[in-house]
Amino acid sequence: MKLEPQESSDSIAPPTGSQRWQKEGHSPRRAFVTSDGVQLSYIRQGSGRPIVLLHGWSQCAEEFKHQIGPLSAQYDVIAVDQRSHGESQKVSYGLKISRLAKDLYELLTRLDLNEVALLGHSMGSSVIWCYLDLFGPERLSKLILVDQSPFLTSDPDWTQQELEDSGAIFTAQQVSEIVAALRSNEAEKVTRLVIDQGVTQYATPEMKEWLIQCNLKMPRDLAGTLAYNHWHMDWRDLIQRINLPTLIISGRASGGTSWKSQQWIHHQIKHSQFEIFEEAEGGQHFMFIENPEKFNRTIIKYLS
């Protein structure tokens, strides 16, 4: 698949998050070992009702640095590096959404967390959907789904409506090509193009480079293995059966997910809430980094 750098325009003022972005200190780390022997690193801060933050494919818990502090003023915040991501142990096994969901279940069990609000960005939402499929709503109270399509890989026989509802952005051939590139000497180039397509034109070079370095903490071949599984998962039937309180957040200009697929999710889940960030508000795939002020206000209001 050919990935093109996004074009820029001067017609919209940059969101405040892009103007203020800066590096911050590291939060204290803890760890636990999964049932199959993998050490997972996580950040825990604050007290009160628990909220667990799940990053996306090839990302890391550190990317929630703008959320951990503000949320921890009222909540027990846990941000976990999923296996082979971030500071967690790098292994070549268990790189499937089903195993990541089991890792989540084991984390909640180990920490004895109940009435948990789960926030999943991108692939983190798929992990939530798989958790519900395997374990039901056990231990959960609310869901926050941030910019994840129900099914990323298209069927050539789909109608235009089916394409829009699913949010598919790849063909099966394109998935194979990207996975192959991630296993080659083109891996870093592909990673940089993916990040470039996930932020607005107002994201600073420092912000983009930091996101790239977060991604590169996961070995690229392992990222390819997980991508192949993740991008072929179809969650549409599961989404229609969700009955927990749910907030869906999307970016109007998101390069990773069509906002129309997020609207479809909203229509499937009864009594769900839908918040969309316009492009001028940092409304891309990483809106929680580009516009943390609005993002955090939205989350706190929903959880209150």
Backbone hydrogen bonds, N-H to C=O, Kabsch-Sander energy under -0.5 kcal/mol:
donor,donor_aa,acceptor,acceptor_aa,energy
3,L,1,M,-0.6
4,E,2,K,-0.5
18,S,15,P,-0.7
18,S,290,E,-0.5
19,Q,15,P,-1.2
20,R,16,T,-2.2
21,W,17,G,-1.1
30,R,42,Y,-2.8
32,F,40,L,-1.8
34,T,38,V,-2.6
37,G,34,T,-2.0
40,L,32,F,-3.2
40,L,38,V,-0.6
42,Y,30,R,-2.6
43,I,79,A,-3.0
44,R,28,P,-0.7
45,Q,77,V,-2.3
47,S,72,S,-0.7
51,I,76,D,-2.5
52,V,117,A,-2.5
53,L,78,I,-3.0
54,L,52,V,-0.5
54,L,119,L,-3.1
55,H,53,L,-0.6
55,H,80,V,-0.6
59,Q,56,G,-2.0
63,E,60,C,-1.5
64,F,61,A,-2.3
65,K,62,E,-1.6
67,Q,64,F,-1.8
68,I,64,F,-2.3
69,G,65,K,-0.8
71,L,67,Q,-2.6
72,S,68,I,-2.0
73,A,69,G,-0.7
73,A,70,P,-0.7
74,Q,71,L,-1.8
75,Y,71,L,-2.4
76,D,49,R,-1.9
77,V,45,Q,-2.9
77,V,75,Y,-1.0
78,I,51,I,-2.5
79,A,43,I,-2.4
80,V,53,L,-1.4
80,V,78,I,-0.5
81,D,41,S,-2.9
82,Q,80,V,-0.8
84,S,89,Q,-1.8
85,H,82,Q,-2.5
86,G,59,Q,-0.5
88,S,85,H,-2.2
89,Q,39,Q,-2.9
91,V,89,Q,-0.7
96,K,94,G,-2.0
100,L,96,K,-2.1
101,A,97,I,-2.2
102,K,98,S,-1.7
103,D,99,R,-2.5
104,L,100,L,-2.0
105,Y,101,A,-2.3
106,E,102,K,-2.6
107,L,103,D,-2.2
108,L,104,L,-2.6
109,T,105,Y,-2.2
110,R,106,E,-2.9
111,L,107,L,-2.4
112,D,109,T,-0.8
113,L,108,L,-2.5
116,V,139,R,-3.1
117,A,50,P,-2.2
118,L,116,V,-0.6
118,L,142,K,-2.4
119,L,52,V,-2.9
119,L,117,A,-0.5
120,G,118,L,-0.5
120,G,144,I,-2.7
121,H,54,L,-2.8
121,H,119,L,-0.5
122,S,120,G,-0.5
122,S,146,V,-3.3
124,G,121,H,-2.7
125,S,122,S,-2.2
126,S,122,S,-0.9
127,V,123,M,-2.1
128,I,124,G,-1.7
129,W,125,S,-2.6
130,C,126,S,-2.4
131,Y,127,V,-2.4
132,L,128,I,-2.4
133,D,129,W,-2.0
134,L,130,C,-2.4
135,F,131,Y,-3.5
136,G,131,Y,-0.6
136,G,132,L,-1.4
138,E,135,F,-0.8
140,L,137,P,-2.4
141,S,116,V,-3.2
142,K,116,V,-1.1
143,L,245,P,-2.4
144,I,118,L,-2.5
145,L,247,L,-2.9
146,V,120,G,-2.8
146,V,144,I,-0.6
147,D,145,L,-0.7
147,D,249,I,-2.4
151,F,166,S,-1.9
153,T,231,W,-0.5
154,S,152,L,-0.5
154,S,170,F,-3.1
158,W,155,D,-2.1
163,L,159,T,-2.0
164,E,160,Q,-2.2
165,D,161,Q,-2.6
166,S,162,E,-2.2
167,G,163,L,-1.7
168,A,163,L,-0.8
169,I,152,L,-1.6
170,F,152,L,-2.1
175,V,171,T,-2.1
176,S,172,A,-2.0
177,E,173,Q,-2.1
178,I,174,Q,-2.5
179,V,175,V,-2.6
180,A,176,S,-2.2
181,A,177,E,-2.1
182,L,178,I,-2.3
183,R,179,V,-0.8
183,R,180,A,-0.7
184,S,181,A,-1.6
187,A,184,S,-1.5
190,V,186,E,-2.4
191,T,187,A,-2.3
192,R,188,E,-2.5
193,L,189,K,-2.0
194,V,190,V,-2.4
195,I,191,T,-2.2
196,D,192,R,-2.1
197,Q,193,L,-1.7
198,G,195,I,-1.4
199,V,196,D,-0.7
203,A,200,T,-1.5
208,K,204,T,-2.3
209,E,205,P,-2.5
210,W,206,E,-2.2
211,L,207,M,-2.2
212,I,208,K,-2.3
213,Q,209,E,-2.4
214,C,210,W,-2.1
215,N,211,L,-2.1
216,L,212,I,-2.4
217,K,213,Q,-0.5
217,K,214,C,-0.9
218,M,215,N,-1.9
223,A,219,P,-2.1
224,G,220,R,-2.0
225,T,221,D,-1.8
226,L,222,L,-2.3
227,A,223,A,-2.4
228,Y,224,G,-2.1
229,N,225,T,-1.3
230,H,226,L,-3.0
231,W,227,A,-3.1
232,H,229,N,-0.9
233,M,230,H,-1.4
235,W,150,P,-2.6
235,W,233,M,-0.6
239,I,235,W,-2.5
240,Q,236,R,-1.4
241,R,238,L,-1.8
242,I,239,I,-1.4
247,L,143,L,-2.2
248,I,273,Q,-2.9
249,I,145,L,-2.9
250,S,275,E,-2.0
252,R,277,F,-3.0
253,A,283,G,-2.2
254,S,251,G,-1.7
261,S,258,S,-1.0
262,Q,258,S,-1.0
263,Q,259,W,-1.9
264,W,260,K,-1.8
265,I,261,S,-1.9
266,H,262,Q,-2.2
267,H,263,Q,-2.0
268,Q,264,W,-1.4
268,Q,265,I,-0.5
269,I,265,I,-1.7
270,K,268,Q,-0.7
272,S,269,I,-1.7
273,Q,246,T,-2.5
275,E,248,I,-2.9
277,F,250,S,-2.9
278,E,276,I,-0.6
281,E,278,E,-1.9
282,G,279,E,-1.7
283,G,278,E,-1.8
284,Q,282,G,-2.9
286,F,198,G,-1.3
287,M,284,Q,-1.1
289,I,286,F,-1.8
290,E,286,F,-2.3
291,N,287,M,-2.7
295,F,291,N,-2.1
296,N,292,P,-3.0
297,R,293,E,-2.0
298,T,294,K,-2.5
299,I,295,F,-2.3
300,I,296,N,-2.8
301,K,297,R,-2.3
302,Y,298,T,-2.0
303,L,299,I,-2.5
304,S,300,I,-1.5
